[in-house]
Amino acid sequence: MTIDDYNSAVEKHADSVYRFILKNCRNEAIAQDVVQESFEKLWVKLDTVAGEKAKSYIFTTAYHTLVDILRKEKRMTNFDQTNEGLHFHTDQYNDLSEVLEQALKT
């Protein structure tokens, strides 16, 4: 694939890839990021992707990128929604006093 083929692919397919991803995720920011990342991956693989396969490569890459992002978001939890009491405790246990008592008794 040449640089002209790449530029042509960006002009022809960027809008349709954006609409495809936006339809699936319903989040404009994520859709923009996915499109950007997909074309970046195409740029890195410029020498290995044939010009006539650019459209399928971009759509496939965009779909897989979206799936990866959604999986990552699903694993992340919002700290505001979690119960803080489950993650830490405020009671301090210090066995230093027990060690000192044992030392003083002997």
DRENPA-3360 file (N, C-alpha, C; in nm, 2 decimals, always signed):
BEGIN
1 = MTIDDYNS = +0.09/-0.12/+0.00/+0.00/+0.00/+0.00/+0.09/+0.12/+0.00 ~ +0.06/+0.22/-0.08/+0.13/+0.34/-0.09/+0.07/+0.45/+0.00 ~ +0.14/+0.55/+0.02/+0.09/+0.66/+0.10/-0.04/+0.72/+0.04 ~ -0.04/+0.73/-0.09/-0.16/+0.78/-0.16/-0.28/+0.69/-0.14 ~ -0.25/+0.56/-0.14/-0.36/+0.46/-0.11/-0.41/+0.48/+0.03 ~ -0.32/+0.51/+0.12/-0.36/+0.53/+0.26/-0.44/+0.65/+0.27 ~ -0.40/+0.76/+0.21/-0.47/+0.89/+0.22/-0.61/+0.87/+0.15 ~ -0.62/+0.80/+0.05/-0.75/+0.77/-0.02/-0.84/+0.69/+0.07;
9 = AVEKHADS = -0.78/+0.59/+0.14/-0.86/+0.51/+0.23/-0.91/+0.60/+0.35 ~ -0.84/+0.69/+0.40/-0.88/+0.78/+0.50/-1.00/+0.86/+0.45 ~ -0.98/+0.92/+0.33/-1.09/+1.00/+0.28/-1.22/+0.92/+0.25 ~ -1.20/+0.80/+0.20/-1.32/+0.72/+0.16/-1.39/+0.66/+0.28 ~ -1.31/+0.61/+0.38/-1.37/+0.52/+0.48/-1.38/+0.58/+0.62 ~ -1.32/+0.69/+0.65/-1.31/+0.74/+0.79/-1.46/+0.77/+0.84 ~ -1.54/+0.83/+0.76/-1.67/+0.87/+0.80/-1.76/+0.74/+0.83 ~ -1.75/+0.64/+0.74/-1.83/+0.52/+0.75/-1.79/+0.44/+0.87;
17 = VYRFILKN = -1.66/+0.43/+0.89/-1.60/+0.36/+1.01/-1.65/+0.43/+1.13 ~ -1.65/+0.56/+1.14/-1.70/+0.63/+1.25/-1.84/+0.60/+1.28 ~ -1.93/+0.61/+1.18/-2.07/+0.58/+1.19/-2.09/+0.44/+1.24 ~ -2.02/+0.34/+1.19/-2.03/+0.20/+1.22/-2.00/+0.18/+1.37 ~ -1.89/+0.24/+1.42/-1.85/+0.23/+1.56/-1.95/+0.31/+1.65 ~ -1.99/+0.42/+1.61/-2.08/+0.50/+1.69/-2.21/+0.43/+1.70 ~ -2.26/+0.36/+1.60/-2.38/+0.29/+1.61/-2.37/+0.17/+1.71 ~ -2.25/+0.12/+1.72/-2.23/+0.00/+1.82/-2.20/+0.05/+1.96;
25 = CRNEAIAQ = -2.14/+0.16/+1.98/-2.10/+0.20/+2.12/-2.18/+0.32/+2.17 ~ -2.24/+0.40/+2.08/-2.32/+0.51/+2.12/-2.25/+0.61/+2.21 ~ -2.12/+0.63/+2.18/-2.03/+0.72/+2.25/-1.94/+0.79/+2.15 ~ -1.96/+0.92/+2.13/-1.88/+0.99/+2.02/-1.73/+0.98/+2.05 ~ -1.69/+1.00/+2.18/-1.55/+1.01/+2.21/-1.48/+0.87/+2.18 ~ -1.55/+0.77/+2.22/-1.50/+0.63/+2.20/-1.49/+0.61/+2.05 ~ -1.59/+0.64/+1.98/-1.59/+0.62/+1.83/-1.48/+0.70/+1.77 ~ -1.45/+0.82/+1.81/-1.34/+0.89/+1.75/-1.21/+0.83/+1.78;
33 = DVVQESFE = -1.19/+0.78/+1.90/-1.07/+0.72/+1.94/-1.05/+0.59/+1.87 ~ -1.15/+0.51/+1.85/-1.14/+0.38/+1.77/-1.10/+0.41/+1.63 ~ -1.16/+0.51/+1.57/-1.13/+0.54/+1.43/-0.98/+0.58/+1.42 ~ -0.94/+0.67/+1.51/-0.80/+0.72/+1.51/-0.71/+0.60/+1.53 ~ -0.74/+0.51/+1.62/-0.65/+0.40/+1.65/-0.64/+0.30/+1.53 ~ -0.76/+0.28/+1.47/-0.76/+0.19/+1.35/-0.68/+0.24/+1.24 ~ -0.69/+0.37/+1.21/-0.60/+0.42/+1.10/-0.46/+0.43/+1.14 ~ -0.43/+0.44/+1.27/-0.29/+0.44/+1.31/-0.24/+0.30/+1.29;
41 = KLWVKLDT = -0.32/+0.19/+1.32/-0.27/+0.06/+1.30/-0.25/+0.03/+1.15 ~ -0.34/+0.08/+1.07/-0.32/+0.07/+0.92/-0.19/+0.13/+0.88 ~ -0.16/+0.25/+0.93/-0.03/+0.32/+0.90/+0.09/+0.24/+0.94 ~ +0.08/+0.17/+1.05/+0.19/+0.09/+1.10/+0.21/-0.03/+1.00 ~ +0.10/-0.09/+0.95/+0.10/-0.20/+0.86/+0.10/-0.16/+0.72 ~ +0.14/-0.04/+0.68/+0.13/+0.01/+0.55/+0.19/-0.08/+0.45 ~ +0.30/-0.14/+0.48/+0.37/-0.23/+0.38/+0.31/-0.36/+0.37 ~ +0.23/-0.41/+0.46/+0.18/-0.55/+0.46/+0.04/-0.55/+0.41;
49 = VAGEKAKS = -0.04/-0.44/+0.41/-0.18/-0.44/+0.37/-0.19/-0.39/+0.23 ~ -0.26/-0.47/+0.15/-0.28/-0.43/+0.01/-0.38/-0.32/+0.00 ~ -0.36/-0.23/-0.10/-0.45/-0.12/-0.11/-0.60/-0.16/-0.13 ~ -0.63/-0.27/-0.20/-0.77/-0.31/-0.22/-0.83/-0.38/-0.09 ~ -0.74/-0.41/+0.00/-0.79/-0.47/+0.13/-0.80/-0.37/+0.24 ~ -0.77/-0.25/+0.22/-0.77/-0.14/+0.32/-0.90/-0.13/+0.39 ~ -1.01/-0.13/+0.32/-1.14/-0.11/+0.38/-1.18/-0.22/+0.47 ~ -1.15/-0.35/+0.43/-1.18/-0.46/+0.52/-1.09/-0.46/+0.64;
57 = YIFTTAYH = -0.97/-0.42/+0.62/-0.87/-0.42/+0.73/-0.91/-0.31/+0.83 ~ -0.95/-0.19/+0.79/-0.99/-0.08/+0.88/-1.12/-0.12/+0.96 ~ -1.22/-0.18/+0.89/-1.34/-0.21/+0.96/-1.32/-0.33/+1.06 ~ -1.24/-0.42/+1.02/-1.21/-0.53/+1.11/-1.13/-0.48/+1.23 ~ -1.03/-0.40/+1.21/-0.95/-0.35/+1.31/-1.03/-0.26/+1.41 ~ -1.12/-0.18/+1.35/-1.20/-0.09/+1.43/-1.30/-0.17/+1.52 ~ -1.35/-0.28/+1.46/-1.44/-0.36/+1.54/-1.37/-0.43/+1.66 ~ -1.25/-0.48/+1.63/-1.17/-0.55/+1.74/-1.13/-0.45/+1.84;
65 = TLVDILRK = -1.09/-0.33/+1.80/-1.05/-0.23/+1.89/-1.16/-0.19/+1.98 ~ -1.28/-0.17/+1.93/-1.40/-0.14/+2.01/-1.43/-0.25/+2.11 ~ -1.42/-0.37/+2.07/-1.44/-0.48/+2.16/-1.34/-0.48/+2.27 ~ -1.22/-0.45/+2.24/-1.11/-0.45/+2.35/-1.14/-0.33/+2.44 ~ -1.18/-0.22/+2.39/-1.21/-0.10/+2.48/-1.33/-0.13/+2.57 ~ -1.44/-0.19/+2.51/-1.56/-0.22/+2.59/-1.53/-0.33/+2.70 ~ -1.44/-0.42/+2.67/-1.40/-0.52/+2.77/-1.32/-0.46/+2.88 ~ -1.24/-0.37/+2.84/-1.15/-0.30/+2.94/-1.24/-0.22/+3.03;
73 = EKRMTNFD = -1.34/-0.15/+2.98/-1.43/-0.06/+3.06/-1.52/-0.15/+3.15 ~ -1.55/-0.27/+3.10/-1.64/-0.36/+3.18/-1.56/-0.40/+3.31 ~ -1.43/-0.43/+3.29/-1.35/-0.47/+3.40/-1.32/-0.36/+3.50 ~ -1.32/-0.24/+3.46/-1.30/-0.13/+3.55/-1.42/-0.10/+3.63 ~ -1.41/-0.07/+3.76/-1.52/-0.02/+3.84/-1.50/+0.12/+3.88 ~ -1.61/+0.19/+3.89/-1.60/+0.32/+3.94/-1.59/+0.32/+4.09 ~ -1.48/+0.38/+4.15/-1.46/+0.38/+4.29/-1.57/+0.44/+4.37 ~ -1.64/+0.54/+4.31/-1.75/+0.60/+4.38/-1.87/+0.50/+4.40;
81 = QTNEGLHF = -1.88/+0.40/+4.32/-1.99/+0.30/+4.33/-1.95/+0.19/+4.42 ~ -1.83/+0.18/+4.46/-1.79/+0.06/+4.55/-1.81/+0.10/+4.69 ~ -1.82/+0.00/+4.77/-1.84/+0.01/+4.92/-1.70/+0.02/+4.98 ~ -1.67/+0.14/+5.03/-1.53/+0.16/+5.08/-1.49/+0.07/+5.20 ~ -1.59/+0.03/+5.27/-1.57/-0.05/+5.39/-1.51/-0.19/+5.35 ~ -1.54/-0.23/+5.23/-1.49/-0.36/+5.19/-1.34/-0.36/+5.15 ~ -1.29/-0.24/+5.12/-1.15/-0.23/+5.07/-1.05/-0.19/+5.17 ~ -1.09/-0.13/+5.28/-1.00/-0.10/+5.39/-1.07/-0.09/+5.52;
89 = HTDQYNDL = -1.00/-0.08/+5.62/-1.06/-0.06/+5.75/-0.99/+0.05/+5.83 ~ -1.07/+0.11/+5.92/-1.02/+0.23/+5.99/-0.96/+0.19/+6.13 ~ -1.00/+0.07/+6.18/-0.95/+0.03/+6.31/-0.80/-0.01/+6.29 ~ -0.72/+0.04/+6.38/-0.58/+0.01/+6.37/-0.55/-0.09/+6.48 ~ -0.48/-0.19/+6.44/-0.43/-0.30/+6.53/-0.28/-0.29/+6.53 ~ -0.23/-0.27/+6.65/-0.09/-0.25/+6.66/-0.05/-0.35/+6.78 ~ +0.03/-0.45/+6.75/+0.07/-0.54/+6.85/+0.20/-0.50/+6.92 ~ +0.24/-0.38/+6.90/+0.36/-0.32/+6.96/+0.34/-0.32/+7.11;
97 = SEVLEQAL = +0.22/-0.29/+7.16/+0.20/-0.28/+7.30/+0.21/-0.43/+7.36 ~ +0.16/-0.53/+7.29/+0.17/-0.66/+7.34/+0.32/-0.71/+7.34 ~ +0.40/-0.67/+7.25/+0.54/-0.70/+7.24/+0.61/-0.63/+7.36 ~ +0.58/-0.51/+7.39/+0.64/-0.44/+7.50/+0.60/-0.50/+7.63 ~ +0.47/-0.54/+7.65/+0.43/-0.60/+7.77/+0.51/-0.73/+7.79 ~ +0.52/-0.81/+7.69/+0.60/-0.94/+7.70/+0.74/-0.91/+7.74 ~ +0.80/-0.81/+7.68/+0.94/-0.78/+7.71/+0.96/-0.73/+7.85 ~ +0.86/-0.65/+7.90/+0.87/-0.60/+8.04/+0.85/-0.71/+8.14;
105 = KT = +0.77/-0.81/+8.11/+0.74/-0.92/+8.20/+0.87/-1.01/+8.22 ~ +0.95/-1.02/+8.13/+1.07/-1.10/+8.14/+1.19/-1.03/+8.20;
% end
